[in-house]
Amino acid sequence: MSTLATQGTPAVLIMAKAPRPGLVKTRLHPLLSPPRCADLQAELIRHTAELATSHTPRTYLALSPHEGEDAIRTTVSAGVRLLLQRGTDLGERLAAAVADAFADGAGPLLVVGTDAPTLTGGHLTAAFTALQNHDVALGPALDGGYYLIGLRAPHTSLFALDPEVWSTDRVLTATRALARDGGLSTGTLRPLRDLDTPADAAALLRDPMLPPGIAALLRPEETSCP
């Protein structure tokens, strides 16, 4: 059974890690150095936050508690509302951040990460449009996960996946099953590629939709000869 849309402020919630060398984008280390990966993460956060703030009335950025505001505040505009992630796994952290955003008056809410650099305002608009007729909007990632989940109400049960399922190719299927079991209707967006591996980087560098600033950081670093 569909639920009534939550009456609040349409918003985007960005889940992110602070750009610290050696702790972010580690699967790209065969291609990029840890400091370059940190620079890439900072640019991904900046790009995603800029996109969200230009297309929605309100934007949240949820960071892990130990990362703090100082590590990220210079990367995003002052209008972005910072939240602290809580929980022992990604599902718990997502549920807590979504609950915090809805408690702050957000809704409908789009939840995104920073790993889909070809995400556009058109995708955000399509997600909000889908939520006019569905309880949940899902943006499938090519790796079997999702780059976006939109919610008309705080359906935090959708994040109650087994911790071993997160970061696998079963995330999207498992989430759809939870929505179906909960009687929630689901709308689906166009799929996008996540940026996780050197193979993803190579594919995205051939995509004309990749922002130039991210493309520049994805190209292999030149090393000087001794």
N, C-alpha and C positions, 0 to 999 in steps of 0.2 A: 504494500500500500504506500503510495507517495505521501510525503509530508508537505505541509505548507511551507513556503519559502520563508526563511528568517528575514524579518524586516530590520535592516541595518544599513551599514555603509559598505558598498561593494569594495572588496579589498583583495590584495595579493599578499600572500605570506611566502617569504623566501627562506628556505632552510639552507644554511651554509656553514662551512668551516672557515675560520680566519686564515688568511694567507701566510702561513708559517712554513719556511723551508723544511723539507723532510717529513712534513705531516699532511701535505695536500698533493693531490694528483700524482701519487707515488707510482701508479701504473704507467705513467708517461716518462719515468726516469730513464728508460733506455733511449729515449729521444731527447729529453730535456734535463738539464741539471736541476737539483732541488731549488736553488734560488729562482731559476727561470719558471719552474712550476708554481712557486709562490707568486711571482709576478703575474702569471697567467690566471691564477685563482683570484687575485685582486681585480684583474680586468674583467673576469667573468662576473664577479659580484657587482662591480660598478655598472657593467652593461645591463645586467638583469634588473638591478635597482632602478636604473634610469628608464628602462623600458616600462617597468611596472608603474613608476610614478607619473609617467607621461600618458598612461592609458587608464589609470584607475584613481579614484579619489583618495585611497589610503594604501600604504605599503608597510608591511612588517618585515623585519629581518631577524630571524631566530638564530642565535649563536650558542655554542657550547658554553657552560658557565665559566670554565677556566680561561676562555679566550677574551672576554671582557670587551668593553666599548672602545678602549684606546686602540686596539688592534685593527679596528674596522671603521671608526667614525670618519677618518679622512677619506675613505673610499666612497662613501655614499652621502647623499644630501641630508641636510638637517631635518627634512620632513619625514624621513624614514623612521618608523618606530621600532626600537630594538627590544627584543625579547630574549630571555635566557632559556635555552633548551633544558628539559628535565627528563630523566629516565635512563634506564640501563641499556636500551637498544633503540634502534631507529623507530620502531613502531611506537614505543612509549614516548619518545621525544616528539614525534609527529602528533600524537594524540594530545599531549600537553600543550604544544604550541597552538594547535587548532582550538583547543578549549580556551586558551588565553585570549586569542584573537576574537572569538565570538563573544567572550565575556566583556571585551572592550568595545563591543558594539559593531563588530564587523559582520558582514553577511549580505549576499553570498560571498564565499571565500574561495579563491584559487590558491592552491599550494604548489609551489615549484621549487626546484633546486637551481643550481647554477651550471649544470652540466649539459644543457641543451642550447648551445650558442646561436642556433638558427631560429630559436623561438622569436616570434614577432608579435606586434600588437594585434595582428589579425587572428592569431591563435587565442589570445586572451579574449578578444571580442567573441570569437566562436564559442569559447567555453562559457562565457556569461550567457550567451544566447541559448546554449544547450541547457543551462540551468533554469531557463524559463519553463521548460517542459519536463525536465528530469531532476531527480534528486542528486545525482552524481554525474560529473563529467570527467572522462578519462582521456588523457593524451598518451597513446602508446609509444614507448620507445622501441627502437629496432632490436634491442637486446633482451626483450621480454619483460622489461619493467615499465614504468610510466614516467614521463617528464612533467606531467601536470595532473592533479586531481582537484576537481572543483566540487564544492559542497554547498547546498542550500541551507543546511543546518549542521550542527556539530556532530556528525555521525562518526565518532571516534572509534567505533567498533571496526571500521574498515581498516584500521591500522593494527589490528590484533592478529597479525601473522606470526607463525613460528619464527623465532629469531634466525633460524637457519635458512629460512626462505628469502629473507632480505638479501639483496645483492645477487640474486640468482635470476634465471630466465623464467621463473615461476611466479614472480611478483604480480604481474598484471592478471594472470589467470586466477590466482588465489584471491586477489582483491575483488574481481568480478564475482567470484563465488560468494564472498562475504556479502556483497551488495545484494545478490540474488536471494541469499538465505535471509537477509534482513528485510526483504520486500521493497528494496529501493530500485527505482528505475535508473538506467545508466545511458548517457549519451557518449559517443566516441568521436574524438577529434582525429585529424590527420596524424600519422606517425612521424616521429623525428628521430634523428640519431643523437645519442648521448656521446659526450667526449670523455672517454675513459682510457683508451689504449692508443699506441702509435698507429694502428690500423684505422681507428676512428679519426685520428688527426689527419691522416692521408686522405681519407674520404671527404672530410669536411673542407680541406684545403681546395678540393675540386668543386665545392658548392659555392655558387655565386652569392648565396644568401649569407655566407659567413662574414661577420663584421671585420673590417680591415684591421682594427686594433688587436683582435684575437688572432687573426690570421698571421700577423707579424710575429706574435709570440709563439705560435705553433711551429714556425719553420725551424728546422734544425739549427742549433747554434754553431757558429764557425769557431774553430780552435786555431790558435796561432801556432806556427811551427817554431820549435826551439831554436 
